[in-house]
Each structure stands twice: as structure tokens, then as C-alpha cells.
Amino acid sequence: MSQTASEMILSFIYSPELSYSELLETESVLKEELAELLSKYNAFHLLYETSGDTFKVQCSFNEYNTEFCREFARELLEILHQQIEAKIIFVDKEAHSVIAFTLFNHNCEELQLNIPHSKSFEALLVK
């Protein structure tokens, strides 16, 4: 049995400027290209959800490090249609850190959060 290193939550938000038929076509292409990307990164336990103008994916990976997450985000950005925004959250299964990305219009913004240990956390608490 493999050890799961991380979970990923991925949300695509479609532009309201897309017509219904454009949205369906764009989503179809996105799903095909995303399936290839997820396979390349050995994603498993895939869950998909479509609701209105959003498409969501949740999955697991056997790897978790900053470069792995950045490479995935960069490759996703390459296949992303201009009228789609993507938000990605990678969660370390050991609960040490979270890495998040917003991808839109050929730009990638990154946020990293290191979750402090209990002793460090006590120092952060406002008394």
C-alpha cells in the first residue's frame, strides 16, 4: 500500500463571458488535458464535481514538496484557457504546510503557509 503524501483541491471558475456552448466545449477540452496531467503526476483517489460555473477536482499524490507543486501549477497554467481561473491548494498530509496557487490570464500567484508546531504556536497566540 502506498503512502499518501498530499491532497490537492483544484477549483476552476469559468468566466461569465463564456456562452453556455463555449463553456461546455472549453470544459470538455480542459477535462481531457487535465486527465493527462493528473495521470502524468500519478494522481489517485480522484473526485470530480461540477456546479454552475465551477468545476472541482480533489485527489491525492504520493509526493509533496514545493517544486512538485510549482511544476504542477506551471503545467496546468499552460493548458488553462484564458477565460478560466484556477485555484489550487496542496495540503501536506503530515499537516506541516499548505501551498496554494491562483492561476489566471497566464499568471501564477503562490502562497505558502507553514503550520507551526505547538510550542511555536503558543508564542503566536495573542494573550
Backbone as a printed PyTorch tensor [residue, N CA C, xyz], in Angstrom:
tensor([[[  0.8440,  -1.1790,   0.0000],
         [  0.0000,   0.0000,   0.0000],
         [  0.8900,   1.2430,   0.0000]],

        [[  0.5490,   2.2060,  -0.8290],
         [  1.3690,   3.4090,  -0.9500],
         [  1.0300,   4.4210,   0.1360]],

        [[  2.0160,   5.2340,   0.4340],
         [  1.8560,   6.2900,   1.4350],
         [  1.4160,   7.5670,   0.7350]],

        [[  0.2840,   8.1120,   1.1210],
         [ -0.1940,   9.3580,   0.5450],
         [  0.5520,  10.5220,   1.1850]],

        [[  1.1790,  11.3480,   0.3580],
         [  1.9520,  12.4760,   0.8760],
         [  1.1490,  13.7710,   0.9000]],

        [[  0.2020,  13.9070,  -0.0500],
         [ -0.5260,  15.1740,  -0.1230],
         [ -1.9060,  14.9950,  -0.7380]],

        [[ -2.7260,  15.9820,  -0.4610],
         [ -4.0520,  16.0920,  -1.0660],
         [ -4.0570,  17.3920,  -1.8590]],

        [[ -4.7980,  17.3900,  -2.9520],
         [ -4.9260,  18.6070,  -3.7440],
         [ -6.4120,  18.8930,  -3.9590]],

        [[ -6.7540,  20.1500,  -3.7850],
         [ -8.0850,  20.6330,  -4.1250],
         [ -7.8850,  21.6470,  -5.2420]],

        [[ -8.6030,  21.4630,  -6.3170],
         [ -8.4490,  22.2950,  -7.5010],
         [ -9.8230,  22.7770,  -7.9310]],

        [[ -9.9500,  24.0660,  -8.0780],
         [-11.2260,  24.6530,  -8.4700],
         [-11.0280,  25.5210,  -9.7040]],

        [[-11.8370,  25.2680, -10.7230],
         [-11.8340,  26.0710, -11.9350],
         [-13.0780,  26.9400, -11.9170]],

        [[-12.9030,  28.2270, -12.1590],
         [-14.0230,  29.1610, -12.2200],
         [-14.0630,  29.7170, -13.6410]],

        [[-15.1990,  29.4960, -14.3120],
         [-15.3440,  29.9390, -15.6950],
         [-15.8230,  31.3760, -15.7450]],

        [[-15.3350,  32.1090, -16.7330],
         [-15.7440,  33.4950, -16.9330],
         [-17.2250,  33.5500, -17.3100]],

        [[-17.9560,  34.5090, -16.7410],
         [-19.3600,  34.6610, -17.1350],
         [-19.5050,  35.1110, -18.5910]],

        [[-18.4060,  35.5290, -19.2070],
         [-18.4310,  35.9470, -20.6100],
         [-18.5550,  34.7650, -21.5730]],

        [[-18.2720,  33.5330, -21.0760],
         [-18.3950,  32.3550, -21.9300],
         [-19.8710,  32.0240, -22.1280]],

        [[-20.2550,  31.7760, -23.3780],
         [-21.6190,  31.3040, -23.6150],
         [-21.7180,  29.8670, -23.1110]],

        [[-22.9190,  29.3690, -22.9990],
         [-23.1130,  28.0120, -22.4950],
         [-22.3990,  26.9980, -23.3880]],

        [[-22.5250,  27.1500, -24.6990],
         [-21.8740,  26.2020, -25.6090],
         [-20.3520,  26.3380, -25.5400]],

        [[-19.8380,  27.5610, -25.3920],
         [-18.3880,  27.7650, -25.2370],
         [-17.8990,  27.1340, -23.9430]],

        [[-18.6880,  27.2830, -22.8890],
         [-18.3260,  26.6940, -21.5960],
         [-18.2430,  25.1810, -21.7140]],

        [[-19.2270,  24.5470, -22.3380],
         [-19.2160,  23.0900, -22.4960],
         [-18.0240,  22.6170, -23.3140]],

        [[-17.7300,  23.3230, -24.4000],
         [-16.5970,  22.9580, -25.2380],
         [-15.2800,  23.1480, -24.4920]],

        [[-15.1340,  24.2850, -23.8240],
         [-13.9220,  24.5940, -23.0650],
         [-13.7180,  23.5730, -21.9440]],

        [[-14.7960,  23.2450, -21.2560],
         [-14.7150,  22.2840, -20.1570],
         [-14.3310,  20.8940, -20.6640]],

        [[-14.8600,  20.5080, -21.7980],
         [-14.5380,  19.2020, -22.3740],
         [-13.0490,  19.0910, -22.6830]],

        [[-12.4930,  20.1170, -23.3260],
         [-11.0590,  20.1370, -23.6450],
         [-10.2420,  20.1500, -22.3510]],

        [[-10.6510,  20.9820, -21.3940],
         [ -9.9460,  21.0760, -20.1190],
         [ -9.9080,  19.7240, -19.4140]],

        [[-11.0350,  19.0200, -19.3760],
         [-11.0870,  17.7270, -18.6940],
         [-10.1480,  16.7160, -19.3350]],

        [[-10.0690,  16.7070, -20.6650],
         [ -9.1570,  15.7900, -21.3600],
         [ -7.7050,  16.1070, -21.0160]],

        [[ -7.3370,  17.3830, -21.1180],
         [ -5.9490,  17.7800, -20.8500],
         [ -5.6110,  17.6100, -19.3700]],

        [[ -6.5670,  17.8820, -18.4930],
         [ -6.3510,  17.7120, -17.0660],
         [ -6.1550,  16.2430, -16.7210]],

        [[ -6.9190,  15.3580, -17.3460],
         [ -6.7710,  13.9160, -17.0960],
         [ -5.3530,  13.4630, -17.4330]],

        [[ -4.8120,  13.9590, -18.5420],
         [ -3.4350,  13.6240, -18.9220],
         [ -2.4350,  14.1530, -17.8970]],

        [[ -2.6520,  15.3860, -17.4470],
         [ -1.7430,  15.9910, -16.4680],
         [ -1.7900,  15.2380, -15.1400]],

        [[ -2.9860,  14.9170, -14.6760],
         [ -3.1220,  14.1830, -13.4110],
         [ -2.4890,  12.7980, -13.5160]],

        [[ -2.6280,  12.1710, -14.6610],
         [ -2.0050,  10.8670, -14.8740],
         [ -0.4800,  10.9850, -14.8490]],

        [[  0.0460,  12.0200, -15.5040],
         [  1.4990,  12.2510, -15.5300],
         [  2.0620,  12.3910, -14.1190]],

        [[  1.2880,  13.0220, -13.2170],
         [  1.7380,  13.2350, -11.8420],
         [  1.2770,  12.1300, -10.8920]],

        [[  0.7510,  11.0530, -11.4560],
         [  0.3330,   9.8710, -10.6860],
         [ -0.7050,  10.1800,  -9.6150]],

        [[ -1.6570,  11.0280,  -9.9570],
         [ -2.7390,  11.3560,  -9.0220],
         [ -3.6420,  10.1370,  -8.8490]],

        [[ -4.2070,  10.0060,  -7.6550],
         [ -5.1470,   8.9120,  -7.4050],
         [ -6.2350,   9.3910,  -6.4550]],

        [[ -7.2350,   8.5440,  -6.2320],
         [ -8.4260,   8.9090,  -5.4440],
         [ -9.0570,  10.1910,  -5.9920]],

        [[ -9.3080,  10.1890,  -7.2860],
         [ -9.8360,  11.3780,  -7.9590],
         [-11.3320,  11.5460,  -7.7090]],

        [[-11.7050,  12.7490,  -7.3270],
         [-13.1090,  13.1210,  -7.1540],
         [-13.3740,  14.3470,  -8.0120]],

        [[-14.4610,  14.3140,  -8.7830],
         [-14.8240,  15.4310,  -9.6530],
         [-16.1980,  15.9500,  -9.2540]],

        [[-16.3750,  17.2640,  -9.3660],
         [-17.6600,  17.8830,  -9.0570],
         [-17.8530,  19.0860,  -9.9820]],

        [[-19.0170,  19.1450, -10.6110],
         [-19.3610,  20.2900, -11.4440],
         [-20.5750,  20.9630, -10.8420]],

        [[-20.4880,  22.2920, -10.7380],
         [-21.6050,  23.0520, -10.1760],
         [-21.6180,  24.4350, -10.8020]],

        [[-22.6290,  24.7070, -11.6170],
         [-22.7440,  26.0330, -12.2240],
         [-21.5360,  26.3870, -13.0510]],

        [[-20.8900,  27.4840, -12.6970],
         [-19.7230,  27.9600, -13.4320],
         [-18.4040,  27.4820, -12.8300]],

        [[-18.4460,  26.4000, -12.0690],
         [-17.2180,  25.8690, -11.4780],
         [-17.0900,  24.3750, -11.7460]],

        [[-15.8540,  23.9480, -11.7690],
         [-15.5070,  22.5320, -11.9060],
         [-14.4360,  22.2700, -10.8590]],

        [[-14.6360,  21.2550, -10.0210],
         [-13.7150,  21.0000,  -8.9130],
         [-13.1480,  19.5860,  -8.9930]],

        [[-11.9030,  19.4770,  -8.5570],
         [-11.2150,  18.1930,  -8.5210],
         [-10.5270,  18.0680,  -7.1720]],

        [[-10.5950,  16.8820,  -6.6090],
         [ -9.8380,  16.5810,  -5.3960],
         [ -9.1200,  15.2670,  -5.6520]],

        [[ -7.8490,  15.1980,  -5.2520],
         [ -7.0920,  13.9710,  -5.4670],
         [ -5.9310,  13.8870,  -4.4870]],

        [[ -5.2400,  12.7630,  -4.5550],
         [ -4.0820,  12.5140,  -3.7000],
         [ -2.8420,  12.2940,  -4.5520]],

        [[ -1.6840,  12.5610,  -3.9530],
         [ -0.3920,  12.3170,  -4.5920],
         [  0.5180,  11.6100,  -3.5910]],

        [[  1.4860,  10.8820,  -4.1170],
         [  2.4940,  10.2320,  -3.2640],
         [  3.6870,  11.1320,  -3.0220]],

        [[  3.6140,  12.3440,  -3.5160],
         [  4.7360,  13.2730,  -3.3910],
         [  4.2270,  14.6170,  -2.8820]],

        [[  5.0740,  15.3000,  -2.1390],
         [  4.7500,  16.6580,  -1.6880],
         [  6.0350,  17.4060,  -1.4100]],

        [[  6.3010,  18.4100,  -2.2080],
         [  7.3760,  19.3610,  -1.9570],
         [  7.0860,  20.5850,  -2.8100]],

        [[  7.7400,  21.6600,  -2.5140],
         [  7.4590,  22.9200,  -3.1910],
         [  7.6440,  22.8080,  -4.6930]],

        [[  8.7190,  22.1880,  -5.1380],
         [  8.9820,  22.0940,  -6.5730],
         [  7.9310,  21.2460,  -7.2820]],

        [[  7.5120,  20.1590,  -6.6690],
         [  6.4500,  19.3170,  -7.2390],
         [  5.1840,  20.1390,  -7.4570]],

        [[  4.7880,  20.8950,  -6.4580],
         [  3.5790,  21.7180,  -6.5440],
         [  3.7230,  22.8120,  -7.5940]],

        [[  4.8860,  23.4490,  -7.6290],
         [  5.1190,  24.5100,  -8.6220],
         [  5.1010,  23.9650, -10.0470]],

        [[  5.7140,  22.8110, -10.2460],
         [  5.7360,  22.2170, -11.5870],
         [  4.3150,  21.8800, -12.0360]],

        [[  3.5230,  21.3170, -11.1360],
         [  2.1400,  21.0010, -11.4760],
         [  1.3920,  22.2860, -11.8570]],

        [[  1.5390,  23.3210, -11.0520],
         [  0.8490,  24.5960, -11.3170],
         [  1.2860,  25.1860, -12.6560]],

        [[  2.5950,  25.1430, -12.9480],
         [  3.0950,  25.6800, -14.2190],
         [  2.5150,  24.9170, -15.4110]],

        [[  2.4680,  23.6030, -15.2920],
         [  1.9310,  22.8000, -16.3960],
         [  0.4290,  23.0100, -16.5460]],

        [[ -0.2620,  23.1790, -15.4510],
         [ -1.6970,  23.4600, -15.5280],
         [ -1.9270,  24.8190, -16.1900]],

        [[ -1.1050,  25.7910, -15.8430],
         [ -1.2220,  27.1260, -16.4360],
         [ -1.0940,  27.0650, -17.9640]],

        [[ -0.2340,  26.1770, -18.4520],
         [ -0.0290,  26.0450, -19.9010],
         [ -1.2790,  25.5630, -20.6280]],

        [[ -2.1080,  24.7600, -19.9810],
         [ -3.3020,  24.2220, -20.6470],
         [ -4.5640,  25.0220, -20.3210]],

        [[ -4.4280,  26.0140, -19.4720],
         [ -5.5900,  26.7540, -18.9950],
         [ -6.0880,  27.7650, -20.0320]],

        [[ -7.3310,  27.6770, -20.3630],
         [ -7.9910,  28.6210, -21.2800],
         [ -7.9730,  29.9940, -20.6190]],

        [[ -7.8540,  31.0510, -21.4250],
         [ -7.7590,  32.4090, -20.8860],
         [ -8.9490,  32.8260, -20.0410]],

        [[-10.1210,  32.2730, -20.2950],
         [-11.3070,  32.6910, -19.5580],
         [-11.6530,  31.7480, -18.4100]],

        [[-10.6220,  31.0950, -17.8950],
         [-10.7980,  30.2160, -16.7370],
         [ -9.7800,  30.5980, -15.6800]],

        [[-10.2400,  30.7230, -14.4520],
         [ -9.3610,  30.9340, -13.3050],
         [ -9.2570,  29.6020, -12.5690]],

        [[ -8.0570,  29.2730, -12.1050],
         [ -7.8610,  28.0470, -11.3380],
         [ -7.2740,  28.3980,  -9.9780]],

        [[ -7.7830,  27.7330,  -8.9700],
         [ -7.2310,  27.8480,  -7.6160],
         [ -6.8480,  26.4510,  -7.1720]],

        [[ -5.5950,  26.3220,  -6.7270],
         [ -5.0720,  25.0210,  -6.3220],
         [ -4.6130,  25.1110,  -4.8760]],

        [[ -4.9680,  24.1210,  -4.0880],
         [ -4.4690,  24.0270,  -2.7160],
         [ -3.8670,  22.6340,  -2.5340]],

        [[ -2.5870,  22.5980,  -2.2090],
         [ -1.9060,  21.3510,  -1.8660],
         [ -1.7630,  21.3140,  -0.3480]],

        [[ -2.1490,  20.2210,   0.2450],
         [ -2.0680,  20.0730,   1.6950],
         [ -1.1530,  18.9010,   2.0160]],

        [[ -0.1370,  19.1730,   2.7890],
         [  0.7790,  18.1410,   3.2750],
         [  0.0130,  17.2470,   4.2470]],

        [[  0.0120,  15.9360,   3.9990],
         [ -0.7530,  15.0120,   4.8540],
         [ -0.1950,  14.9400,   6.2800]],

        [[  1.0210,  15.4140,   6.4760],
         [  1.5930,  15.4690,   7.8180],
         [  1.2190,  16.7680,   8.5270]],

        [[  0.4690,  17.6240,   7.8300],
         [ -0.0180,  18.9070,   8.3580],
         [  1.1140,  19.8670,   8.7380]],

        [[  2.1860,  19.8420,   7.9450],
         [  3.2930,  20.7710,   8.1680],
         [  3.1320,  22.0560,   7.3620]],

        [[  2.4920,  21.9310,   6.1790],
         [  2.3820,  23.1120,   5.3380],
         [  1.2500,  22.9840,   4.3270]],

        [[  0.9300,  24.1300,   3.7520],
         [ -0.0570,  24.2470,   2.6900],
         [  0.5540,  25.1480,   1.6170]],

        [[  0.3810,  24.7630,   0.3680],
         [  0.8400,  25.5860,  -0.7410],
         [ -0.3670,  25.8360,  -1.6370]],

        [[ -0.6160,  27.1050,  -1.9510],
         [ -1.7800,  27.4670,  -2.7630],
         [ -1.3400,  28.3090,  -3.9560]],

        [[ -2.0840,  28.1590,  -5.0420],
         [ -1.8150,  28.8990,  -6.2650],
         [ -3.1170,  29.4530,  -6.8260]],

        [[ -3.0380,  30.6270,  -7.4120],
         [ -4.1190,  31.1570,  -8.2390],
         [ -3.5340,  31.3310,  -9.6280]],

        [[ -4.2040,  30.7460, -10.6130],
         [ -3.7580,  30.8130, -11.9980],
         [ -4.8220,  31.5380, -12.8050]],

        [[ -4.4120,  32.5850, -13.5160],
         [ -5.3690,  33.3150, -14.3320],
         [ -4.6200,  34.1740, -15.3450]],

        [[ -5.0910,  34.1360, -16.5740],
         [ -4.5740,  35.0140, -17.6250],
         [ -3.0470,  34.9200, -17.7510]],

        [[ -2.5270,  33.6980, -17.7760],
         [ -1.0970,  33.4070, -17.9300],
         [ -0.2600,  33.8500, -16.7320]],

        [[ -0.8850,  34.1060, -15.5960],
         [ -0.1600,  34.4770, -14.3770],
         [ -0.3640,  33.4080, -13.3060]],

        [[  0.6460,  33.2810, -12.4630],
         [  0.5960,  32.3170, -11.3730],
         [  1.0270,  33.0190, -10.0880]],

        [[  0.1350,  33.0320,  -9.1160],
         [  0.4670,  33.5880,  -7.8020],
         [  0.5360,  32.4450,  -6.8030]],

        [[  1.5130,  32.5020,  -5.9160],
         [  1.7620,  31.4140,  -4.9730],
         [  1.7220,  31.9250,  -3.5380]],

        [[  1.1880,  31.0880,  -2.6740],
         [  1.1710,  31.3680,  -1.2380],
         [  1.5710,  30.0980,  -0.5130]],

        [[  2.5130,  30.2270,   0.4300],
         [  2.9070,  29.0770,   1.2500],
         [  2.6510,  29.4010,   2.7030]],

        [[  2.1320,  28.4300,   3.3840],
         [  1.8600,  28.5690,   4.8100],
         [  2.4740,  27.3880,   5.5330]],

        [[  3.4260,  27.6680,   6.4070],
         [  3.9920,  26.6320,   7.2570],
         [  3.2130,  26.6220,   8.5590]],

        [[  2.7200,  25.4800,   8.9140],
         [  1.9100,  25.3520,  10.1200],
         [  2.8490,  25.1220,  11.3010]],

        [[  2.8160,  26.0090,  12.2690],
         [  3.7820,  25.9300,  13.3730],
         [  3.5210,  24.7360,  14.2910]],

        [[  4.6080,  24.3030,  14.9400],
         [  4.4910,  23.2700,  15.9660],
         [  3.8290,  23.8850,  17.1930]],

        [[  3.3660,  23.0630,  18.0960],
         [  2.5960,  23.5560,  19.2450],
         [  3.3530,  24.6050,  20.0510]],

        [[  4.6410,  24.4200,  20.2900],
         [  5.3940,  25.3990,  21.0800],
         [  5.5040,  26.7260,  20.3250]],

        [[  5.7270,  26.6600,  19.0180],
         [  5.7830,  27.8760,  18.2110],
         [  4.4180,  28.5440,  18.1720]],

        [[  3.3930,  27.7340,  18.1120],
         [  2.0350,  28.2510,  18.0280],
         [  1.6660,  29.0250,  19.2910]],

        [[  2.1060,  28.5330,  20.4370],
         [  1.8210,  29.2120,  21.7020],
         [  2.3790,  30.6300,  21.6850]],

        [[  3.5520,  30.8020,  21.0580],
         [  4.1730,  32.1260,  21.0020],
         [  3.3750,  33.0700,  20.0950]],

        [[  2.6080,  32.5070,  19.1550],
         [  1.8250,  33.3160,  18.2310],
         [  0.4920,  33.7610,  18.8090]],

        [[  0.0510,  33.0590,  19.8350],
         [ -1.2590,  33.3650,  20.4140],
         [ -1.2580,  34.7390,  21.0740]],

        [[ -2.2870,  35.4700,  20.8520],
         [ -2.4370,  36.7760,  21.4930],
         [ -3.0720,  36.5450,  22.8460]],

        [[ -2.4520,  37.1000,  23.8750],
         [ -2.9780,  36.8780,  25.2280],
         [ -3.6380,  38.1110,  25.7370]]])
